[in-house]
Amino acid sequence: MMSTLILKKKEILAEALYTVTTDFSHNYINRTCSYKNISQLDSDNYILSKDYKITISVVVITLILFTSFGNLITVVAVKVDRHLRSVSNLYIASLGTADLCVGSLVMTIMLIYTVLLEGRWILGPALCDMWTFIDYVSCTASLTNVCVIAADRFQTVSQPIKAIRKRTKNRALVLISIAWAIPACFWACMIAFLR
């Protein structure tokens, strides 16, 4: 009896999760900035109330300001203060640059697209492709930079003497370049292929 009740609860939960996931996927796919799908959008389903627009705008603008300001301070501090130009801080500056791109460019255009334009992309195909590219590259570069930082920290802790010899600025710049080049090449190919 108890196992049947638990099984029914699991089935109901799985069905609800499937419904939410399907609805989200359907809405996301139909509401991308793809300028080819503008005529297919059902704008009646995407009408936002004025209070909702104001609330979302205030929250997102606050996030944009904090994200951009905090990461800008990090990048500028490493650039300006020569005492902060260590190998570890070069990785941090690269991560800050990726997050600065997310905060200042990606989140700003997303706010304009979702709140002000209510899900209708009218900014043209070139800006759509550029925004998509910057979004995917900066988010993926942020992740790859975190991986580079984690690998550097692991090597420093597990093999400190060997790591001191290997931790040069040139090696750091090569790893940072790779952390940016892999996402840029991958997403450029994907966007060109899916176009």
BAKOL-674267 format. One record per atom (N, C-alpha, C): atom name; residue in one letter; residue number from 1; x, y, z. Coordinates in Angstrom, 3 decimals, always signed. Example, Ala and Ser with C-alpha at 12.3 -4.5 7.8 and 13.67 -1.06 7.14 Angstrom:
BEGIN
> torza  vomar  drenke  c1  c2  c3
> N  a  1  +13.190  -5.690  +7.800
> CA  a  1  +12.300  -4.500  +7.800
> C  a  1  +13.200  -3.300  +7.800
> N  s  2  +12.850  -2.250  +7.080
> CA  s  2  +13.670  -1.060  +7.140
> C  s  2  +12.900  +0.030  +7.870
***
This chain:
BEGIN
> torza  vomar  drenke  c1  c2  c3
> N  m  1  +0.818  -1.187  +0.000
> CA  m  1  +0.000  +0.000  +0.000
> C  m  1  +0.869  +1.261  +0.000
> N  m  2  +1.853  +1.290  +0.904
> CA  m  2  +2.725  +2.450  +1.013
> C  m  2  +3.584  +2.598  -0.246
> N  s  3  +4.080  +1.484  -0.786
> CA  s  3  +4.910  +1.546  -1.996
> C  s  3  +4.082  +2.005  -3.198
> N  t  4  +2.804  +1.643  -3.254
> CA  t  4  +1.920  +2.095  -4.333
> C  t  4  +1.711  +3.599  -4.248
> N  l  5  +1.557  +4.105  -3.051
> CA  l  5  +1.369  +5.536  -2.837
> C  l  5  +2.633  +6.309  -3.234
> N  i  6  +3.778  +5.786  -2.867
> CA  i  6  +5.044  +6.431  -3.234
> C  i  6  +5.226  +6.393  -4.742
> N  l  7  +4.888  +5.261  -5.365
> CA  l  7  +4.999  +5.129  -6.809
> C  l  7  +4.094  +6.121  -7.522
> N  k  8  +2.865  +6.312  -7.033
> CA  k  8  +1.937  +7.284  -7.633
> C  k  8  +2.483  +8.702  -7.501
> N  k  9  +3.042  +9.023  -6.322
> CA  k  9  +3.628  +10.354  -6.129
> C  k  9  +4.774  +10.582  -7.100
> N  k  10  +5.609  +9.562  -7.297
> CA  k  10  +6.720  +9.682  -8.237
> C  k  10  +6.209  +9.879  -9.660
> N  e  11  +5.165  +9.166  -10.037
> CA  e  11  +4.588  +9.306  -11.375
> C  e  11  +4.018  +10.711  -11.578
> N  i  12  +3.316  +11.219  -10.574
> CA  i  12  +2.745  +12.570  -10.661
> C  i  12  +3.856  +13.605  -10.766
> N  l  13  +4.899  +13.440  -9.963
> CA  l  13  +6.029  +14.364  -9.993
> C  l  13  +6.744  +14.305  -11.341
> N  a  14  +6.944  +13.106  -11.867
> CA  a  14  +7.603  +12.946  -13.168
> C  a  14  +6.772  +13.578  -14.276
> N  e  15  +5.453  +13.398  -14.217
> CA  e  15  +4.581  +13.999  -15.230
> C  e  15  +4.608  +15.523  -15.151
> N  a  16  +4.591  +16.051  -13.939
> CA  a  16  +4.647  +17.506  -13.769
> C  a  16  +5.971  +18.055  -14.270
> N  l  17  +7.065  +17.362  -13.963
> CA  l  17  +8.378  +17.795  -14.428
> C  l  17  +8.459  +17.742  -15.947
> N  y  18  +7.911  +16.697  -16.554
> CA  y  18  +7.904  +16.578  -18.006
> C  y  18  +7.113  +17.723  -18.633
> N  t  19  +5.960  +18.050  -18.046
> CA  t  19  +5.126  +19.125  -18.562
> C  t  19  +5.854  +20.461  -18.498
> N  v  20  +6.479  +20.740  -17.344
> CA  v  20  +7.219  +22.004  -17.187
> C  v  20  +8.377  +22.060  -18.168
> N  t  21  +9.131  +20.963  -18.294
> CA  t  21  +10.277  +20.922  -19.205
> C  t  21  +9.825  +21.086  -20.646
> N  t  22  +8.764  +20.401  -21.033
> CA  t  22  +8.263  +20.500  -22.403
> C  t  22  +7.781  +21.911  -22.695
> N  d  23  +7.026  +22.497  -21.758
> CA  d  23  +6.540  +23.863  -21.963
> C  d  23  +7.705  +24.841  -22.068
> N  f  24  +8.714  +24.681  -21.191
> CA  f  24  +9.867  +25.581  -21.233
> C  f  24  +10.602  +25.443  -22.562
> N  s  25  +10.861  +24.189  -22.986
> CA  s  25  +11.575  +23.964  -24.238
> C  s  25  +10.807  +24.546  -25.411
> N  h  26  +9.513  +24.315  -25.450
> CA  h  26  +8.690  +24.830  -26.543
> C  h  26  +8.727  +26.356  -26.567
> N  n  27  +8.535  +26.971  -25.407
> CA  n  27  +8.550  +28.431  -25.350
> C  n  27  +9.921  +28.993  -25.676
> N  y  28  +10.992  +28.351  -25.198
> CA  y  28  +12.333  +28.848  -25.471
> C  y  28  +12.659  +28.752  -26.950
> N  i  29  +12.338  +27.627  -27.553
> CA  i  29  +12.642  +27.443  -28.968
> C  i  29  +11.857  +28.441  -29.807
> N  n  30  +10.607  +28.690  -29.469
> CA  n  30  +9.795  +29.623  -30.246
> C  n  30  +10.110  +31.081  -29.946
> N  r  31  +10.840  +31.353  -28.890
> CA  r  31  +11.096  +32.738  -28.519
> C  r  31  +12.568  +33.120  -28.651
> N  t  32  +13.330  +32.374  -29.435
> CA  t  32  +14.720  +32.747  -29.646
> C  t  32  +14.769  +33.983  -30.522
> N  c  33  +15.955  +34.564  -30.625
> CA  c  33  +16.074  +35.789  -31.411
> C  c  33  +16.127  +35.506  -32.895
> N  s  34  +15.904  +34.281  -33.281
> CA  s  34  +15.941  +33.931  -34.691
> C  s  34  +14.940  +34.789  -35.457
> N  y  35  +15.451  +35.612  -36.313
> CA  y  35  +14.616  +36.540  -37.063
> C  y  35  +13.727  +35.816  -38.051
> N  k  36  +13.995  +34.531  -38.315
> CA  k  36  +13.160  +33.756  -39.224
> C  k  36  +11.826  +33.401  -38.573
> N  n  37  +11.783  +33.370  -37.232
> CA  n  37  +10.584  +32.924  -36.530
> C  n  37  +9.721  +34.079  -36.006
> N  i  38  +10.037  +35.303  -36.365
> CA  i  38  +9.292  +36.437  -35.817
> C  i  38  +7.813  +36.334  -36.161
> N  s  39  +7.495  +35.960  -37.386
> CA  s  39  +6.093  +35.891  -37.773
> C  s  39  +5.361  +34.743  -37.081
> N  q  40  +6.109  +33.761  -36.586
> CA  q  40  +5.490  +32.604  -35.948
> C  q  40  +5.179  +32.839  -34.472
> N  l  41  +5.687  +33.920  -33.902
> CA  l  41  +5.467  +34.158  -32.475
> C  l  41  +4.020  +34.528  -32.200
> N  d  42  +3.503  +34.010  -31.133
> CA  d  42  +2.162  +34.347  -30.691
> C  d  42  +2.306  +35.400  -29.600
> N  s  43  +2.228  +36.666  -29.968
> CA  s  43  +2.528  +37.738  -29.025
> C  s  43  +1.508  +37.830  -27.896
> N  d  44  +0.307  +37.278  -28.064
> CA  d  44  -0.679  +37.329  -26.991
> C  d  44  -0.244  +36.520  -25.773
> N  n  45  +0.552  +35.482  -25.981
> CA  n  45  +1.019  +34.649  -24.877
> C  n  45  +2.209  +35.268  -24.148
> N  y  46  +2.744  +36.349  -24.641
> CA  y  46  +3.960  +36.909  -24.085
> C  y  46  +3.748  +38.323  -23.545
> N  i  47  +2.543  +38.746  -23.332
> CA  i  47  +2.272  +40.087  -22.834
> C  i  47  +2.627  +40.144  -21.349
> N  l  48  +3.437  +41.132  -20.993
> CA  l  48  +3.879  +41.300  -19.614
> C  l  48  +3.175  +42.507  -19.003
> N  s  49  +2.791  +42.383  -17.745
> CA  s  49  +2.169  +43.523  -17.075
> C  s  49  +3.225  +44.586  -16.786
> N  k  50  +2.750  +45.806  -16.586
> CA  k  50  +3.667  +46.918  -16.327
> C  k  50  +4.430  +46.710  -15.022
> N  d  51  +3.750  +46.231  -13.981
> CA  d  51  +4.412  +45.982  -12.696
> C  d  51  +5.493  +44.913  -12.837
> N  y  52  +5.186  +43.875  -13.583
> CA  y  52  +6.148  +42.806  -13.799
> C  y  52  +7.382  +43.335  -14.544
> N  k  53  +7.152  +44.146  -15.587
> CA  k  53  +8.261  +44.728  -16.344
> C  k  53  +9.155  +45.580  -15.453
> N  i  54  +8.530  +46.394  -14.609
> CA  i  54  +9.301  +47.270  -13.720
> C  i  54  +10.099  +46.447  -12.724
> N  t  55  +9.466  +45.461  -12.116
> CA  t  55  +10.151  +44.620  -11.123
> C  t  55  +11.319  +43.877  -11.747
> N  i  56  +11.073  +43.222  -12.852
> CA  i  56  +12.137  +42.474  -13.536
> C  i  56  +13.248  +43.418  -13.978
> N  s  57  +12.888  +44.562  -14.505
> CA  s  57  +13.900  +45.520  -14.964
> C  s  57  +14.785  +45.987  -13.819
> N  v  58  +14.186  +46.315  -12.689
> CA  v  58  +14.969  +46.781  -11.535
> C  v  58  +15.915  +45.684  -11.050
> N  v  59  +15.408  +44.469  -10.939
> CA  v  59  +16.241  +43.350  -10.466
> C  v  59  +17.384  +43.080  -11.441
> N  v  60  +17.073  +43.003  -12.728
> CA  v  60  +18.097  +42.672  -13.719
> C  v  60  +19.101  +43.816  -13.865
> N  i  61  +18.649  +45.054  -13.840
> CA  i  61  +19.580  +46.187  -13.922
> C  i  61  +20.513  +46.199  -12.712
> N  t  62  +19.987  +45.878  -11.550
> CA  t  62  +20.832  +45.782  -10.355
> C  t  62  +21.881  +44.687  -10.531
> N  l  63  +21.467  +43.539  -11.035
> CA  l  63  +22.418  +42.451  -11.294
> C  l  63  +23.462  +42.856  -12.335
> N  i  64  +23.024  +43.533  -13.378
> CA  i  64  +23.949  +43.992  -14.421
> C  i  64  +24.984  +44.929  -13.823
> N  l  65  +24.533  +45.889  -13.015
> CA  l  65  +25.461  +46.852  -12.415
> C  l  65  +26.459  +46.187  -11.479
> N  f  66  +25.975  +45.310  -10.596
> CA  f  66  +26.879  +44.621  -9.675
> C  f  66  +27.861  +43.723  -10.427
> N  t  67  +27.358  +42.978  -11.390
> CA  t  67  +28.220  +42.072  -12.161
> C  t  67  +29.267  +42.852  -12.936
> N  s  68  +28.836  +43.872  -13.640
> CA  s  68  +29.762  +44.657  -14.461
> C  s  68  +30.769  +45.407  -13.604
> N  f  69  +30.291  +46.070  -12.555
> CA  f  69  +31.178  +46.872  -11.704
> C  f  69  +32.200  +45.992  -10.991
> N  g  70  +31.756  +44.901  -10.404
> CA  g  70  +32.675  +44.019  -9.684
> C  g  70  +33.743  +43.414  -10.573
> N  n  71  +33.350  +42.969  -11.742
> CA  n  71  +34.322  +42.378  -12.658
> C  n  71  +35.217  +43.419  -13.304
> N  l  72  +34.679  +44.611  -13.540
> CA  l  72  +35.501  +45.695  -14.078
> C  l  72  +36.582  +46.090  -13.079
> N  i  73  +36.228  +46.186  -11.815
> CA  i  73  +37.216  +46.503  -10.773
> C  i  73  +38.313  +45.437  -10.746
> N  t  74  +37.937  +44.186  -10.845
> CA  t  74  +38.915  +43.092  -10.830
> C  t  74  +39.889  +43.206  -11.995
> N  v  75  +39.360  +43.393  -13.189
> CA  v  75  +40.207  +43.461  -14.385
> C  v  75  +41.116  +44.695  -14.325
> N  v  76  +40.562  +45.836  -13.952
> CA  v  76  +41.347  +47.067  -13.885
> C  v  76  +42.415  +46.967  -12.794
> N  a  77  +42.092  +46.381  -11.666
> CA  a  77  +43.070  +46.253  -10.575
> C  a  77  +44.269  +45.421  -11.019
> N  v  78  +44.029  +44.325  -11.712
> CA  v  78  +45.136  +43.491  -12.188
> C  v  78  +45.943  +44.234  -13.256
> N  k  79  +45.270  +45.010  -14.091
> CA  k  79  +45.953  +45.752  -15.154
> C  k  79  +46.784  +46.910  -14.600
> N  v  80  +46.249  +47.631  -13.632
> CA  v  80  +46.896  +48.852  -13.145
> C  v  80  +47.987  +48.571  -12.115
> N  d  81  +47.716  +47.720  -11.152
> CA  d  81  +48.657  +47.476  -10.062
> C  d  81  +49.626  +46.358  -10.446
> N  r  82  +50.907  +46.694  -10.580
> CA  r  82  +51.874  +45.693  -11.028
> C  r  82  +52.100  +44.602  -9.994
> N  h  83  +51.804  +44.868  -8.734
> CA  h  83  +51.937  +43.851  -7.699
> C  h  83  +50.866  +42.763  -7.828
> N  l  84  +49.781  +43.073  -8.520
> CA  l  84  +48.706  +42.103  -8.716
> C  l  84  +48.855  +41.298  -10.005
> N  r  85  +49.918  +41.536  -10.749
> CA  r  85  +50.091  +40.842  -12.032
> C  r  85  +50.769  +39.480  -11.882
> N  s  86  +50.349  +38.723  -10.915
> CA  s  86  +50.886  +37.371  -10.753
> C  s  86  +50.184  +36.429  -11.722
> N  v  87  +50.719  +35.235  -11.843
> CA  v  87  +50.130  +34.248  -12.748
> C  v  87  +48.698  +33.925  -12.316
> N  s  88  +48.493  +33.722  -11.026
> CA  s  88  +47.151  +33.408  -10.527
> C  s  88  +46.164  +34.521  -10.844
> N  n  89  +46.594  +35.752  -10.706
> CA  n  89  +45.692  +36.870  -10.950
> C  n  89  +45.422  +37.087  -12.438
> N  l  90  +46.322  +36.610  -13.305
> CA  l  90  +46.022  +36.671  -14.741
> C  l  90  +44.821  +35.788  -15.066
> N  y  91  +44.764  +34.629  -14.437
> CA  y  91  +43.603  +33.753  -14.626
> C  y  91  +42.334  +34.414  -14.091
> N  i  92  +42.454  +35.054  -12.943
> CA  i  92  +41.301  +35.745  -12.345
> C  i  92  +40.842  +36.891  -13.253
> N  a  93  +41.793  +37.625  -13.842
> CA  a  93  +41.437  +38.721  -14.751
> C  a  93  +40.733  +38.200  -15.998
> N  s  94  +41.177  +37.055  -16.489
> CA  s  94  +40.516  +36.462  -17.655
> C  s  94  +39.089  +36.043  -17.310
> N  l  95  +38.911  +35.442  -16.157
> CA  l  95  +37.565  +35.081  -15.692
> C  l  95  +36.709  +36.335  -15.516
> N  g  96  +37.301  +37.382  -14.968
> CA  g  96  +36.579  +38.646  -14.807
> C  g  96  +36.170  +39.253  -16.141
> N  t  97  +37.016  +39.107  -17.145
> CA  t  97  +36.693  +39.610  -18.481
> C  t  97  +35.499  +38.867  -19.069
> N  a  98  +35.503  +37.550  -18.920
> CA  a  98  +34.372  +36.750  -19.422
> C  a  98  +33.081  +37.143  -18.710
> N  d  99  +33.145  +37.282  -17.398
> CA  d  99  +31.945  +37.651  -16.641
> C  d  99  +31.526  +39.095  -16.899
> N  l  100  +32.491  +39.952  -17.202
> CA  l  100  +32.165  +41.327  -17.581
> C  l  100  +31.392  +41.359  -18.892
> N  c  101  +31.787  +40.516  -19.840
> CA  c  101  +31.048  +40.408  -21.112
> C  c  101  +29.622  +39.928  -20.868
> N  v  102  +29.476  +38.953  -19.983
> CA  v  102  +28.135  +38.452  -19.661
> C  v  102  +27.304  +39.564  -19.036
> N  g  103  +27.875  +40.257  -18.057
> CA  g  103  +27.122  +41.281  -17.335
> C  g  103  +26.781  +42.494  -18.177
> N  s  104  +27.747  +42.980  -18.927
> CA  s  104  +27.510  +44.239  -19.637
> C  s  104  +26.837  +44.061  -20.989
> N  l  105  +27.148  +43.002  -21.704
> CA  l  105  +26.593  +42.830  -23.044
> C  l  105  +25.412  +41.862  -23.081
> N  v  106  +25.638  +40.667  -22.614
> CA  v  106  +24.628  +39.613  -22.749
> C  v  106  +23.373  +39.930  -21.942
> N  m  107  +23.553  +40.259  -20.674
> CA  m  107  +22.398  +40.521  -19.812
> C  m  107  +21.640  +41.780  -20.244
> N  t  108  +22.361  +42.768  -20.745
> CA  t  108  +21.710  +44.008  -21.184
> C  t  108  +20.810  +43.759  -22.391
> N  i  109  +21.339  +43.059  -23.383
> CA  i  109  +20.529  +42.776  -24.571
> C  i  109  +19.384  +41.826  -24.223
> N  m  110  +19.634  +40.888  -23.315
> CA  m  110  +18.556  +39.976  -22.903
> C  m  110  +17.429  +40.752  -22.219
> N  l  111  +17.778  +41.741  -21.415
> CA  l  111  +16.755  +42.574  -20.769
> C  l  111  +15.941  +43.327  -21.817
> N  i  112  +16.619  +43.911  -22.775
> CA  i  112  +15.927  +44.636  -23.843
> C  i  112  +15.010  +43.689  -24.618
> N  y  113  +15.537  +42.519  -24.948
> CA  y  113  +14.791  +41.549  -25.750
> C  y  113  +13.575  +40.999  -25.012
> N  t  114  +13.741  +40.609  -23.768
> CA  t  114  +12.638  +39.936  -23.073
> C  t  114  +11.639  +40.904  -22.460
> N  v  115  +12.102  +42.022  -21.929
> CA  v  115  +11.188  +42.926  -21.223
> C  v  115  +10.687  +44.048  -22.125
> N  l  116  +11.590  +44.775  -22.739
> CA  l  116  +11.159  +45.928  -23.536
> C  l  116  +10.509  +45.508  -24.861
> N  l  117  +11.119  +44.531  -25.533
> CA  l  117  +10.578  +44.091  -26.824
> C  l  117  +9.604  +42.935  -26.682
> N  e  118  +9.415  +42.457  -25.465
> CA  e  118  +8.474  +41.377  -25.142
> C  e  118  +8.664  +40.134  -26.016
> N  g  119  +9.926  +39.750  -26.214
> CA  g  119  +10.199  +38.515  -26.927
> C  g  119  +10.178  +38.613  -28.435
> N  r  120  +10.071  +39.812  -28.969
> CA  r  120  +10.087  +39.998  -30.428
> C  r  120  +11.449  +40.562  -30.819
> N  w  121  +12.174  +39.862  -31.646
> CA  w  121  +13.504  +40.328  -32.049
> C  w  121  +13.365  +41.221  -33.268
> N  i  122  +13.645  +42.509  -33.097
> CA  i  122  +13.541  +43.459  -34.208
> C  i  122  +14.881  +44.137  -34.476
> N  l  123  +15.932  +43.618  -33.853
> CA  l  123  +17.232  +44.278  -33.941
> C  l  123  +18.081  +43.800  -35.118
> N  g  124  +17.538  +42.949  -35.955
> CA  g  124  +18.229  +42.515  -37.165
> C  g  124  +19.026  +41.233  -37.000
> N  p  125  +19.269  +40.568  -38.110
> CA  p  125  +19.959  +39.273  -38.062
> C  p  125  +21.423  +39.358  -37.637
> N  a  126  +22.114  +40.432  -38.013
> CA  a  126  +23.537  +40.547  -37.664
> C  a  126  +23.711  +40.678  -36.146
> N  l  127  +22.902  +41.522  -35.524
> CA  l  127  +22.990  +41.689  -34.073
> C  l  127  +22.541  +40.426  -33.353
> N  c  128  +21.599  +39.725  -33.932
> CA  c  128  +21.153  +38.460  -33.351
> C  c  128  +22.298  +37.452  -33.307
> N  d  129  +22.988  +37.290  -34.432
> CA  d  129  +24.112  +36.359  -34.478
> C  d  129  +25.247  +36.808  -33.573
> N  m  130  +25.524  +38.121  -33.557
> CA  m  130  +26.601  +38.635  -32.719
> C  m  130  +26.279  +38.437  -31.237
> N  w  131  +25.048  +38.735  -30.849
> CA  w  131  +24.643  +38.570  -29.447
> C  w  131  +24.697  +37.106  -29.035
> N  t  132  +24.213  +36.231  -29.900
> CA  t  132  +24.256  +34.796  -29.610
> C  t  132  +25.696  +34.327  -29.456
> N  f  133  +26.561  +34.769  -30.349
> CA  f  133  +27.975  +34.386  -30.283
> C  f  133  +28.623  +34.885  -28.994
> N  i  134  +28.431  +36.156  -28.672
> CA  i  134  +29.032  +36.710  -27.447
> C  i  134  +28.474  +36.012  -26.216
> N  d  135  +27.185  +35.733  -26.212
> CA  d  135  +26.555  +35.039  -25.086
> C  d  135  +27.200  +33.680  -24.871
> N  y  136  +27.220  +32.867  -25.897
> CA  y  136  +27.733  +31.503  -25.759
> C  y  136  +29.234  +31.485  -25.474
> N  v  137  +29.985  +32.326  -26.172
> CA  v  137  +31.436  +32.325  -25.974
> C  v  137  +31.800  +32.814  -24.577
> N  s  138  +31.190  +33.910  -24.134
> CA  s  138  +31.573  +34.436  -22.817
> C  s  138  +31.146  +33.508  -21.689
> N  c  139  +29.996  +32.890  -21.800
> CA  c  139  +29.573  +31.934  -20.763
> C  c  139  +30.467  +30.699  -20.750
> N  t  140  +30.785  +30.180  -21.927
> CA  t  140  +31.653  +29.006  -22.003
> C  t  140  +33.082  +29.357  -21.605
> N  a  141  +33.552  +30.537  -21.989
> CA  a  141  +34.897  +30.971  -21.596
> C  a  141  +34.981  +31.145  -20.081
> N  s  142  +33.909  +31.591  -19.473
> CA  s  142  +33.885  +31.684  -18.017
> C  s  142  +34.095  +30.307  -17.395
> N  l  143  +33.412  +29.309  -17.928
> CA  l  143  +33.575  +27.941  -17.421
> C  l  143  +34.975  +27.402  -17.679
> N  t  144  +35.510  +27.623  -18.870
> CA  t  144  +36.847  +27.115  -19.159
> C  t  144  +37.906  +27.819  -18.324
> N  n  145  +37.691  +29.103  -18.037
> CA  n  145  +38.620  +29.817  -17.154
> C  n  145  +38.577  +29.264  -15.738
> N  v  146  +37.402  +28.908  -15.263
> CA  v  146  +37.296  +28.280  -13.944
> C  v  146  +38.041  +26.942  -13.946
> N  c  147  +37.936  +26.192  -15.037
> CA  c  147  +38.670  +24.919  -15.139
> C  c  147  +40.179  +25.154  -15.121
> N  v  148  +40.650  +26.183  -15.822
> CA  v  148  +42.079  +26.503  -15.834
> C  v  148  +42.541  +26.903  -14.430
> N  i  149  +41.747  +27.706  -13.747
> CA  i  149  +42.079  +28.115  -12.377
> C  i  149  +42.132  +26.894  -11.461
> N  a  150  +41.161  +26.005  -11.588
> CA  a  150  +41.127  +24.799  -10.756
> C  a  150  +42.349  +23.915  -11.028
> N  a  151  +42.720  +23.753  -12.292
> CA  a  151  +43.894  +22.943  -12.631
> C  a  151  +45.164  +23.581  -12.079
> N  d  152  +45.258  +24.907  -12.190
> CA  d  152  +46.425  +25.613  -11.646
> C  d  152  +46.510  +25.461  -10.131
> N  r  153  +45.394  +25.613  -9.455
> CA  r  153  +45.378  +25.457  -7.990
> C  r  153  +45.716  +24.031  -7.577
> N  f  154  +45.175  +23.056  -8.328
> CA  f  154  +45.450  +21.661  -8.013
> C  f  154  +46.938  +21.357  -8.153
> N  q  155  +47.537  +21.842  -9.255
> CA  q  155  +48.960  +21.591  -9.472
> C  q  155  +49.800  +22.291  -8.412
> N  t  156  +49.403  +23.489  -8.026
> CA  t  156  +50.149  +24.221  -7.002
> C  t  156  +50.105  +23.503  -5.661
> N  v  157  +48.973  +22.920  -5.326
> CA  v  157  +48.829  +22.240  -4.037
> C  v  157  +49.455  +20.847  -4.065
> N  s  158  +49.237  +20.113  -5.156
> CA  s  158  +49.700  +18.728  -5.186
> C  s  158  +51.201  +18.602  -5.492
> N  q  159  +51.736  +19.512  -6.298
> CA  q  159  +53.156  +19.464  -6.661
> C  q  159  +53.757  +20.867  -6.579
> N  p  160  +53.938  +21.399  -5.375
> CA  p  160  +54.334  +22.804  -5.243
> C  p  160  +55.682  +23.152  -5.880
> N  i  161  +56.666  +22.313  -5.748
> CA  i  161  +57.987  +22.642  -6.290
> C  i  161  +57.978  +22.594  -7.814
> N  k  162  +57.344  +21.578  -8.355
> CA  k  162  +57.234  +21.450  -9.807
> C  k  162  +56.377  +22.584  -10.382
> N  a  163  +55.339  +22.963  -9.653
> CA  a  163  +54.427  +24.011  -10.132
> C  a  163  +55.105  +25.372  -10.193
> N  i  164  +56.024  +25.627  -9.268
> CA  i  164  +56.711  +26.927  -9.256
> C  i  164  +57.497  +27.119  -10.545
> N  r  165  +58.138  +26.042  -11.016
> CA  r  165  +58.918  +26.133  -12.254
> C  r  165  +58.027  +26.286  -13.483
> N  k  166  +56.843  +25.678  -13.447
> CA  k  166  +55.945  +25.713  -14.611
> C  k  166  +55.061  +26.952  -14.659
> N  r  167  +54.905  +27.647  -13.554
> CA  r  167  +53.979  +28.781  -13.512
> C  r  167  +54.645  +30.056  -14.030
> N  t  168  +54.653  +30.194  -15.339
> CA  t  168  +55.199  +31.391  -15.958
> C  t  168  +54.064  +32.197  -16.581
> N  k  169  +54.347  +33.459  -16.819
> CA  k  169  +53.313  +34.311  -17.429
> C  k  169  +53.018  +33.879  -18.865
> N  n  170  +54.038  +33.446  -19.580
> CA  n  170  +53.813  +32.986  -20.954
> C  n  170  +52.907  +31.762  -20.979
> N  r  171  +53.146  +30.818  -20.070
> CA  r  171  +52.299  +29.624  -19.995
> C  r  171  +50.872  +30.012  -19.618
> N  a  172  +50.743  +30.965  -18.698
> CA  a  172  +49.409  +31.426  -18.292
> C  a  172  +48.680  +32.070  -19.465
> N  l  173  +49.392  +32.881  -20.248
> CA  l  173  +48.769  +33.537  -21.398
> C  l  173  +48.349  +32.512  -22.463
> N  v  174  +49.152  +31.463  -22.637
> CA  v  174  +48.788  +30.408  -23.584
> C  v  174  +47.520  +29.696  -23.103
> N  l  175  +47.463  +29.353  -21.812
> CA  l  175  +46.284  +28.673  -21.278
> C  l  175  +45.039  +29.557  -21.350
> N  i  176  +45.212  +30.842  -21.080
> CA  i  176  +44.085  +31.778  -21.183
> C  i  176  +43.617  +31.880  -22.636
> N  s  177  +44.565  +31.937  -23.564
> CA  s  177  +44.200  +31.993  -24.988
> C  s  177  +43.423  +30.750  -25.407
> N  i  178  +43.867  +29.594  -24.919
> CA  i  178  +43.162  +28.343  -25.225
> C  i  178  +41.767  +28.353  -24.602
> N  a  179  +41.677  +28.881  -23.375
> CA  a  179  +40.376  +28.939  -22.693
> C  a  179  +39.381  +29.828  -23.431
> N  w  180  +39.860  +30.780  -24.196
> CA  w  180  +38.980  +31.630  -24.997
> C  w  180  +38.819  +31.100  -26.423
> N  a  181  +39.878  +30.505  -26.974
> CA  a  181  +39.836  +30.070  -28.377
> C  a  181  +38.913  +28.875  -28.583
> N  i  182  +38.922  +27.937  -27.661
> CA  i  182  +38.070  +26.749  -27.814
> C  i  182  +36.588  +27.138  -27.887
> N  p  183  +36.069  +27.922  -26.937
> CA  p  183  +34.652  +28.317  -27.067
> C  p  183  +34.377  +29.160  -28.308
> N  a  184  +35.302  +30.058  -28.654
> CA  a  184  +35.074  +30.917  -29.824
> C  a  184  +34.989  +30.103  -31.102
> N  c  185  +35.907  +29.166  -31.284
> CA  c  185  +35.888  +28.324  -32.491
> C  c  185  +34.654  +27.425  -32.509
> N  f  186  +34.368  +26.812  -31.371
> CA  f  186  +33.231  +25.900  -31.306
> C  f  186  +31.929  +26.620  -31.626
> N  w  187  +31.671  +27.754  -30.961
> CA  w  187  +30.389  +28.430  -31.156
> C  w  187  +30.304  +29.142  -32.498
> N  a  188  +31.426  +29.588  -33.053
> CA  a  188  +31.398  +30.177  -34.399
> C  a  188  +30.962  +29.117  -35.418
> N  c  189  +31.518  +27.903  -35.268
> CA  c  189  +31.127  +26.803  -36.164
> C  c  189  +29.662  +26.424  -35.966
> N  m  190  +29.228  +26.344  -34.714
> CA  m  190  +27.853  +25.963  -34.443
> C  m  190  +26.857  +26.987  -34.985
> N  i  191  +27.135  +28.259  -34.765
> CA  i  191  +26.218  +29.304  -35.248
> C  i  191  +26.194  +29.329  -36.775
> N  a  192  +27.368  +29.173  -37.396
> CA  a  192  +27.413  +29.140  -38.862
> C  a  192  +26.687  +27.908  -39.404
> N  f  193  +26.847  +26.776  -38.720
> CA  f  193  +26.210  +25.536  -39.163
> C  f  193  +24.702  +25.589  -38.995
> N  l  194  +24.227  +26.164  -37.899
> CA  l  194  +22.785  +26.191  -37.620
> C  l  194  +22.062  +27.305  -38.349
> N  r  195  +22.768  +28.179  -38.956
> CA  r  195  +22.153  +29.328  -39.631
> C  r  195  +21.375  +28.907  -40.822
***
